[in-house]
Amino acid sequence: MIAELVSSALGLALYLNTLSADFCYDDSRAIKTNQDLLPETPWTHIFYNDFWGTLLTHSGSHKSYRPLCTLSFRLNHAIGGLNPWSYHLVNVLLHAAVTGLFTSFSKILLGDGYWTFMAGLMFASHPIHTEAVAGIVGRADVGASLFFLLSLLCYMKHCSTRGASARTWGWFLGTGLCAGCSMLWKEQGVTVLAVSAVYDVFVFHRLKMKQILPAIYKRKNLSLFLSISLLTFWGTSLLGARLYWMGNKPPSFSNSDNPAADSDSLLARTLTFFYLPTKNLWLLLCPDTLSFDWSMDAVPLLKTICDWRNLHTVAFYTGLLLLAYYGLKSPSVEGDCNGKFVTNGKQNANGHSCHSEVEYRNSEIKPSFPSKVENGIKNNVSQRTRLPSTENIVVLSLSLLIIPFVPATNLFFYVGFVIAERVLYIPSMGFCLLITVGARALYVKVQKRFLKSLIFYATATLIVFYGLKTAIRNGDWQNEEMLYRSGIKVNPAKAWGNLGNVLKSQSKISEAESAYRNALYYRSNMADMLYNLGLLLQENSRFAEALHYYKLAIGSRPTLASAYLNTGIILMNQGKTEEARRTFLKCSEIPDENLKDPHAHKSSVTSCLYNLGKLYHEQGHYEDALSVYKEAIQKMPRQFAPQSLYNMMGEAYMRLSKLPEAEHWYMESLRSKTDHIPAHLTYGKLLALTGRKSEAEKFFLKAIELDPTKGNCYMHYGQFLLEEARLIEAAEMAKKAAELDSTEFDVVFNAAHMLRQASLNEAAEKYYDLAAKLRPNYPAALMNLGAILHLNGRLQKAEANYLRALQLKPDDIITQSNLRKLWNIMEKQGLKTSKT
């Protein structure tokens, strides 16, 4: 128990500094934008959607079905909202629990001695676990490991009680249930059933390869056959159910996720896929270089036989085969250990136990934990608890290392990554056990005390180095900027791109732009980076450059709806309404099939339709606008905020004089977002129009209360006061509006109108002049400035503005009439006019 507690405490202590870390990398999509975590979403959706909140049967789904992990996120969200501290705390506690269970598991194999302690400490401190523990989405791997070990321990208990107690099948039931739970945390959890079978055959029954088939046919060994058959049946059932639930289709991934899978060369695919397990083992053995992402070109493809990395592949598989041969073929000689064994759970003098070859030749398979009879009752307490031999533990270690990793090898289906450090969380159990049993075997074999001490302290030093690396790596996971900077040397394209997003959120615009351009230097066709750079340029009013990068993004990924959306917005603001219309229409027709994030795509399509409706609205095509708004409502996803869309529906009905329909949609807008200011203003106008003046004034005042710094609110309230002939109040509201939003043309222009209608012509002139400066080529602004100058007696300035307005709009009848009246006055006063 002491070993378990100390190992767990180390696992806890090493990750305490991650409690202050922020959300990083994949956490945003799995937690911050995942609708399945919200209380208004039925919790049953978790069992129909993938890990990222996409319907599991959708063609673009990642097919990562981890409902128990998502459910744990939802519980975190219900208790602490989006405070990352509570999410990290659960991850750290889970890791401590897994470490304790692994140490207990090691004790069954290695005995109650310092080698068990070494195995537990090595697992607690291994740096490869950092991504799984410090990264919140890594909880899927840690949670799966917890139930993986529980399932394996239940099966070991089933083996030790088989034939001695009816409760043995209770333990088997526990094995099956925990295996199912492990799979529902993460897919690779189901592999525990195969590891359990390996334990039963090669460790508990100590069979060699040539003994397996003869042993199964022995009638006395039916219990072994039955257990293995049930494991096979349950594993097949779980996998079949899993495949059926995800729509009987494998996921599809982009080229950047797994370049080897997309390679046209069979040789490149084969060599690369054979090499990747070698690279993963090296990360376990020497985790010096770690990265948050190993996609794209982080591991270059092996394209020829001459690639020197093929030597690593050959060495890896040769060593693997030799270890397997050692464990499965080599006889276990009792003399190697001088016939010593473990009694009553106590480790022998040299920390190693072996068994006589007679055991393996016995036709009847004997359990490791023989029962005894006390007072006529069969008891499952062992008089002599024999530990497995080194060869047995090597076989089990290899199975723990290899079998859970098999789903990530691209052997049965392509996966969406090149290397994923968190996937190595379960295989690292086999690695730690293998290193420990190897060190123990060397310790036993050497005779000199100096060499024994050297081996022991070398193992301890390795654990210390692992712990130090883990502490350093945890620092990288404190925030996204540090994490992405640490990954530049491994995956520069992805790291620079993500770093650009972080720098942009910190308002470091020039640094963010440099980061995006660095990312595109390494990989020029990244649609997301092209789009992000375009968005940065658009937000800084560099519209021509933004359009260029949006065009490149669309060329790289024709289904990128957000690029169409922002292109259309820029074109609409530039007055290129026909181009904007075509862009919005094209965006609205893009299907969401095979898209990685269909929710984000649907949101962009809905926004495109919303802006297309606004375009029609501004052109006076209110019926067309309504048709587009209705289509947007049909297509909008659950997470889309609909208040602006509903408000524009109300506006369109208002313009068509369909007041009941307009009121319905204004109310829908306010229901979806009770503090939506535009809906307060538009609904206030409707109430005023229908004679409900006191109610209308309340909505205008509420809008001002919601945002006292928004000039538009004062402008609408001022217009209402003007219509109520409350001229002095209206004038005050107009001035307030223009002062607050002095750069907003519509606010300034309308404020000038209200001041003019209140007969405050001097103040009106000031704001008409400001409006004309804001839009110097807008005929209506120049004509109205000319008119107020005309009224205020500044005749020559009035003439200049009328003439400028007519240059821009020569056929404007009102301006022509005003100019003629002005000339008549100027001629009567003897002033020179432009026509003379």
N, C-alpha and C positions, 0 to 999 in steps of 0.2 A: 504493500500500500504506500510505503514511503517513496518508492521509485515513481509511482504514478503521480503522487502529489507534487513531487519536486519537478518532474517533467512538465506537468500541467502548469505549474507556477512559472517555469521558464518560458513556456509558450505564451503565457499571459503577459509576463513582464516585457518580453521583447517587442510586443505590439501595443503597449500602453500609449506610446506617443502617437499612434495612428488615430486615437480617439479625438484628437483635435483637427484631424485632416478634413478637407472639404470633399464634396463629390468630385470624382475624377473620371474622365474618359467615358466608358460605356454606361456609367451610372446615370447620366442624364436621360438617355433614352429608356433605360430599364426602370427608372424610378421617377425622375422629375416630369417626364412627359407621358408616362404610362397611365392611361385612363383606368386600368384595372385596379389601381391603388386607391382611387377616389371613393369616398363613401357613397356618392350618388350612383356609382356603377354597381350593378348586382354582383355579389361576390362569386356567383356561379360562372360569370364570364371567364374567370381565371382558368376554369377547366376546359374551355373551348378555344382559348387564345394561346399564342406562344409566349415565350419569355418576355418579348418586347411589346406585347399587347395587340398583335396582329392575329386575326382569325387563323387558326391552325391550318385550315383547308384552303386558305388563299394561296394563289400561285406565287406570290412574293414572300410568303412566310418563311422565316428562318428554320421552321420545324423544330425549334428548341422547346420541347414541352416539359416545363419545370414548375408545375402548379404549386407544389409545396413551398418552393423558394419564393415564388411570387406572393403566395399567401403570407409568408413571413414578412415580406416587404410591406404588404398591406397592413399587417398588425403594427409594424413600426410606424407607418404613416398615420394610423389611427391614434397612436399614443403620442408621437412626437412630431407629427407633420413632416416637414422637409428639413428638420435639424439633423445633419449628418452624424452627430455624436452618437445617437441611439443606434443607428445602423451599424456604425463601426464597433460599438460595444457588443452587439450580438455576434458579429463576425469573430471578434477576439475570444469571446466566451466559447463559441463553437469550436474554435481551434484548440483552446485549452482542453475542452472535453474530448476531442478527437485524439489529442496527444496522450491524455490519460488512458483512453481505451487502447491505443496502439501499444502503450507500455504494458498494459495488462495482457494483451495478445502476445507480446514479446516474451513475457514472463512464462507463459505456457510452453513456449518453444525453447527458451534459453535458461529457464530456472530463475530462482530468486537470488540473483547475484549482480555483480557490477556490470556484466555485459548487457543485461536487460536495461540497467540504468543508462548505459551508453546508447543503446538503441533509442530509448525514449528521448534522451537529450538531443541526439542527432536529428530526430524527426522534429522536435520542438523548435530547433534553431535553424533548420535548413532554409537558405535564402530563396529557393524556388517557390516557397509558400507565400512570399510577400504579396504577389499579385492577387492570390486567392483570398488572403486575409485582409490586406490593406485596401484592396479594391472591392467595393461593396458587392458588385455583381459576382465576385468570386465566391460569395456565400453558397452558390449552387454547388460548387465543388466541395466546399467544407461540409455542408449539410449532407451531401451524398456520401461523403467519407464516414460521417458519424453513423449513418444507418448501414453502410457497407461493413464496418467493423462489428456493429451489433448483430448483423445477419451472420457474419462469419463466426463470431463467438457463440451464437445460438447453435450453429451447426456443429461446432466443436463439442458443445455440451450434448447435442443429440448423439454424436458418435460415441461419447464416453458413457452414455446411459442406454444405448441401443441394446436391447435384449435383456436389460436388467430392470427396467422400469417402464410402466405405461406412459409416464410423463415424457418419454423420449420424443413422442410425436407432438407434444406441446412445444418442445424446443424446435422441432422441424417446422411447425406452423409459424413460430417466431422467425425462423430463418426466411421463410417465404414472404411474410408480411414486411419484414425489414428490408428485404431485397426489393420488393415493390416500392416501398417508401424511398429507398435510395435512388431508384430509377426515376421517381417523380420529383426528386431534387435535381438530378442530372442523369442524362441518358446512360452514361457509362456505369452507373451504379448496378445495373443488372448483371454485370460481369462477375459480381461476387458469387453467383451460383456456380460459375465455372471454377473459380478459385476454391470454393468449398469442395467441389468434386476432386480437385487436385489434392487438397488436404486429406480427404477421406482415403484416397487410393494410395498416395505416395508417402504420407506422413503418418496418419493414424494406423493404416494397415501395412505400411512400409514395404509396398510392392515395388519390384523393378519392372521394367517394360516387358520382359519376356514372361513375367508371372501374371500379368493382368488378365489375359483371356482365360488361361486355365483356372484362375481363382474365381472368375465370375461363374464358370460352369459347375463349380463345386456346390452341391446342395446346401452345405452349411454356410455358404457365403451369400445366400439369397438376400439377407438384410442389406449387404453392400449394394447388390444389384438393384434392389428396390429403392434405396435412397438415391442412387445415381439416376435411376429412371425418373423418379419424382422431381429431382432437380432439373433434369432435361425437359420434362413436361412443363414445369412451372416457368422455366426460362423461355421456352418456345411460346407459351401462352402470353407472357408479358410482352415479348417482342412482337408477336402477331397483333395483340391489342394496340400496342404503340403504333405500329405501321398503319393499322386500320383507322385509328383516331386522327392521324395526320393526313388522311385522304389517300393512302396507298401511293404517294408520290414523294420522291426525294426532293430536298430543297435545291434551289438553283443559286449559284454564287457568281459574282463578277470576276473578271480576269484578275483584278488586283488582289482579291481575297486569297486566291490560290493559283498563282500563275502556272504552276506545273500541270495542274488539271486541265488548263486551257491550251496547253502546248500542242502543236500539230505533230511534233516528233515523238514517236513511241519510245525511242531511245532516251530522249531527255526526260520524259515522264518516268520511265522505269528507273533510270539512274538517280534521279532526284528523290523519288519516293523511297528508294532503298537507302539513300543517304540521310534522309530526315530523322529516322530513329537514332542514327549515330549522333547527330547534332543534339537531339534531345537528351541522350545519355550524357553527353559532354556537359550540358547545362546542369545536370544533376551532380556530376562529379566535380566540375569546376565552374560554379555559377558566378564567374567574374564579370561577364557582360550580360546584363539583363535589359529587357526593353518592354514597354507597355504594348508594343505591336510589332509582329514579325511578318507582316504581309508584304505585298508588292515585291521589291527586289532585295529585301532584307537578307534572304538566302538565295543567291544567284543560282539559276538552273545549271545542272550538270549536263552539258550538251554532247560531250565526247567521252570516249573511254580513256583518253589521255588526261582528263582532269585529275589533278593530284588528290582531290578529295575522295576519289574512289578507293584510295589506299585505306582511308579511315573506315570506309564502308566494309572493305574486306576484313580489316582487323576487328571491327565490331562483331560481324557475324561469325567470324572464326572463334572469337572469345566466347560468344554466346553458345555456340555449338559445343565447345569444350566444357563449359560449365554444365550444360544440359547432359552431356555424356557422363561427366563426373557424378552428377546427381542420380542419373537413371541406370547407369551401367556398372559403376564401380562397386565392388562388394564392400560391405561394412565389416571390418575385421576387429574382433573384440580385443585382440592383442594390441592394437594401436593405442588403446586407452588403458592397457593393463587390466582389462576386465572390470573397470570401475563403473559404477552406475549411481543414480541419484536416489536417495532414500527419503521418504516422507517429505518430498518437496525440497530437500536440501541439496544444494549444488555440491558436486564432488570437488576434490581438492584442486584440480586444475581447471575447473570451469567448463569441462567438456564431458560428454557422456557418449558411449557407443554401445552397440548391441551385438550379440553374437550372430554369426551367419546362420546359426540353426533356426533363428526366428524366421528368416526369409525362405527357408526350405520347408518349413512346416506347412502342410497342405491346408490346415485349418487356420484361418486368419484370426489372430488374437488381438483384442483391443489393447490400447496403451494403458488403460485404467481398469485392471481386473477388479471384480467385486469381491466382497467377503461376506460371510454370514455372521451376524451377531444376534444372539437370542432367537435364532430361528428365522430372522428377517434378513433378507438379502439387502445389503447396504452397498452403496456405490462409493465407498471410501477406499482408496487405494492403499495397500500396504507398502507397495514399492512403486512409486510413480516414476516411470522411466521417461526421460526426455527424448525427443527425436534426435537422430544422429545428424551430424553436420551435412551429410549428403541429402537427407530428407529436408532439412531447412533450406538448403540451396535450391532444391526443386520448388519448394513453396515460395521462396523469395523471388525466383524467376517468374513464377506464375503471377505473383502480385505486381511485379514490374512490367510484365509483358501484356497479360490479358486485359487489364483495364485500359491499356494504351492502344490496343488493337483498333477500336473504333476511330481513332485519330490518325490511322496510318494510310488512309485512302484505299485500303485493301478491298473493302466491300462497297464503299460509296465515297464520293468526293466530299471533303469537308471544307468549311469556309474560312480556313486559316492555313498558314504555312507551319508556324510553331505557335503554341499558346501555352505560356508558362503555367497557368492555373490548371490546365489539363493534366499536368504532371503531379498534382497534389496526391492522388491515390497511388499512382505508380511509385512515388517517392517512398512509400512504406516498404515496398519490396527492395528498393535501393538501400535504404537505411538498414534493413534487416540483413541484406547481402553483405554490405560492408562490415557490419558488426560480427556476423558469423565468420566472415573471412579473417577478420582480425583475431577473433577468438581461436580459430583453427591454427593460425600462425603462432599465437601465444602458446598453445598447447604443444605444438611441434618442436619449437626451439627449446634447448636445454639450458642455455646460459641465462642467468638471472638478468644480466645487462640487456640481452636481446628482448627478454620478456618485458622489461621496463620500457625499452625503446618502443615496442609495439603498442603497449598500453598508452604511453604518453603521446605517441604520434596520433593515436585515435582521439585522445582527449584534445590535442591541439587542433585537429581537424574540426572538432565540434566548436571550439573557441573561435576559430576563423569563420566558420559558418555563422555563428552568432553575431560576430562583428559585422560581417557583410549584410546580414539581415537588418541590423540596426541602421547601417548606412543607407540601405535600400529603402527602408521605411521613410527616411527623410525625403527621398524623391517623391513619395506618394503623399506628402503633406498638402500639396496643391498642384493644380494642373500645369502651371508654368514650369515648376521644377521637374515634374514628371516628363513633360514633352522635351525639355532641354536635355534630359538624361538619355532620351531615345534618338537624338539626332545622329549619333555615330552608327546606329544600327539601321534605322529606317528614316533617312533624312527627309524624304518627300512627305511622309505622313506626319512626322514630328514637327517640321516647319509649318505645315498647313494648320495643324491643331494649335501650335503656338501662336500663329497669326490670329486665330479666333480669341485666344486668351488676351493677347495684347490689345486687340480691338476693344474688348470689353473693359479694359483698363484705360481706354481713351488714348492709348499710345499709337496714334494713327500712322505715323511715318514708319515706326518699327513694325507695326502689323503689316503694312504694305510690303516692306522688305522681306518679312517672313513668308508671305504668300508668294512673292516672286522667287524666293529661294526654293520653295516647294515645287514651283512650276519649272525651275531650272533642272531639278532632278527627274521630274516626271511631268512633261508638258501637257499631257492629255487628261489630267485629273479634272473632271467636270465640276466637282464640288469646290476645288480651289479656284478654278476660273470664275465660278459663280460668286464665291466669297470675295474675291478681289474686285469683281464688278460691283458688288453690293457696297463695298468700302468706298469705291470711287463715286458711286451714285450718291451716297450719304454725304460726300464732300463736294457735291455739285460738279463733278467732272463727268458730265453726262455722255460726251462723245466716247471717252475711254471706257466708261461703264458699258455702253452699248456694244463696243468691240468685244469685251470679255464675255458678255452675255451671249453674243453670237458664237464665240468659240466654245462656250460651255454647251450650248445647244447642239453644236456640231459634234462634240464629243459624246453627248448623251441626249439624243433627240426627245427623250421622255422627261426631261428636267423641267417640270411645270413652273417652278419658282423663277427660272430664268425667263420664260415667256411672260410671266406676270410682271416682273420688274421692267422688262423691255417695253411692254405695253404701257405701263405707267409713265415711263420717260417720254415715249412717243406722244401720249395723250397730253402731257404737260407742255410739249413742244408744239402743240397744235396740229400734229400729224395724225388727225383723227381716223382717217381711213386705214393707215398702216397699223395704228393701235387696235382698231376694230378687228382686222384680220389676225393680228397676233393673239388677241384674247380668244377669238373663235377657235384658232388652231389649238390653243392650250386646252380649251374646254372639251376638245374631242380626243385628247390623249387618254387611253385606257390605263387602268392601274394594274394590269396583269404583269406578273414577274417583277414587280418593283419591290425594293428592299423595305421601303417605309410607305405603304399605301395610305396611311393616315395623313402624313405630311403632304403627299401628292394630292389627296382629295381636298385638303385645306387650300392648297395653291390653286387648284381648279375652281373651287368655290370663290376664292378671292378674284380670280380672273373674271368669272361671271358677274360678280358684284361690280367690278370696275367697268365691265362692258355695259351693264345696266346704267351706271352713272353716266357713261358716255352718251347713251341714248337719251337719258334724262336731260342732260345739258343741251342736247340738240332738239329737245321738244318732242321726241318720239316716246311718249309715255306708255303707250300700249306695248311697244317693243321692249321697253325697260321692264315692264311688269312681267312679260313672258320670260325674260332672262333671269329676273329675280326668282321667279317660281322654280326655274330649272336649278338655280343655285341652292335653293332650300331643299330640293330633292337630293342633290348630290353632296351636301355638306356632311362631314363626318361628325361624330359625337363631340370631339374636342373643339370644334370650331365655335368661336364666340359669335352668335347670330344677331346681337343687338343692332349693329349698324345696318345689316341687311334688312331686318324687320323695319327699321326706321325709314329706310329708303323705299320700301314697299308702301309704307304709309304716305310718304311724300308723293309717290307716283299716283296713288289713288286720290290724294288731295288735289293734285293738278287736274285730274279728270273729274273733279267735283263729286267723287264717290266718298262722301264724308263718313258714313258708317264703317265702310271697309278700311278707310284710313285710320279711324279711331281704333279699330280692332288691332291693326298692326303696330300702332304706336304703343298700345297697352302691352302687346306681346314683347316689344322691345324693352319696355320698362320691367316686365316680369323676368326676362332673361338677365337683365342687369339693372338693378334698382337705382344705381347712381349714374346711369348713362345720360350725360348732359344733353347731347343733340336731341334725344327723345323727349326730354323735359321741354326743350325750346319749341320743337315742332308740335308737340301735343298742346302746349300752351297757346300756340297760334291757332290751332283748330278749335280749342275751347273759346277763344276770343271771337273767332268767326261765327261760332254757333251761339253766341250770346252769353256764355258762361264766364263772364268777365272776372269775377272774384276768384274762381277756380284757376283761371288762366294766369292771373297775377301770382298765385301761390307757386305755380310751376316755374314761372320766370325767376321768382325770388329763390326757389329751391336750387335752380341751376347756378345762380350766383353764389349761393351758400356752398355748393359742392366744389366750386373752383372760383374763388374771388379774383384770381389773377387772369382769368380768361375774358378778353375784351368782347368776344362774340356774344357772351351772355348779356353784358350790359347793352350791347347794340340791339339785340332782340327785345329786351325789356324796354329800351328807349323807344323803339318803334311802336310797341304796344301803348306806351304812355302818350306818344304823339297822336295816335288814333283816338285816344281818350281825351284829347285836347289838354293834357297836362304838360304844357309846353316847357315850362321851366325845368321840371323833373326830367323830361325827355332830353333836353339840351345837356343837362348834367350827365346823364347816362351816355350820351353820344361822345362827350369829351372824355369821359372815363374809358370808354371802349377804345377810342383812337389813341389815347396815351398808353394803354396796356399793350395793344397790338399795333404799334406804329409801323410795323413792316408788313402787315397783312392788308393787301389792297382792298379786299371786300369790306373789311371792318372800317377802314379809313374812309373809303368812298361812301359807304352807307351812313357813317357818322356825319359826313359833310352834308349829305341829303337831309338828314334830320335837322341839323342846325339851320339849314336854309329854310326848311319848312317851318321852323320855329322863329323865322325872321331874324336869326342871329347871323347876318350875312358876313360880317368881318371874320367870325370864327369859322363859318362855312368856307370862306375863301382860303383860309389857312390849310384846311384839310383837303380841299379840292386840289390845291397846289401840291400837297404831299402825295396825294393819289396819282397825280399826273407824273410825278417824279418816280413813283414806284413802277408805273407802266407808261413810259413815255410814248409808246406807239399804239396806245389804246384810244381809238377815236372818241368813245363816250366820255373818257376822263378829260380829254382836251376840250371837248364841246361844253361840258359842265363847268370846267374852269373858266372858259371864255364867257359863259353865261353869268357866273357870279361876279366876274370882273366887270362885265357889262353893267350889272345892277349896281355895283359899287363905284361906278364912274371911272374905272380905269380902262378907258376905251381902246387905246392903242394896244395895250397888252391883251385885251379881249379879242381884238381883231387878229392878232398874231396867233392866238390859240385856235380861233375859228378856222383860219386858213390852214393851219397844220392839221386839224381834224379833217378838213376836206381833202387834203392831199392823201390822207390814209383811207378816207371813205368819201369819194367825190359825189356820190348820189344821195347823201344824207339830206333829206328834205328839211328837217328841223334846223340843222346847222346852217343850211343855205338861207332859210327864212330869218334866223337870228342875225346872220351877217348882213343881210339887206337892211334890217331895222337898225343895226349898229351904224352902217354907212349913212343912213338918213340922219341920225343924230349927229354924227361926226361932221357931215356937210353943213348942217344947221349951225354947228358951233365953229365952223370955219377950219376944221381940222383936216389935215391931209390924209387921204385913204389910199389903200394899195391899188384901187381901180383907177385912181387918177394919177 
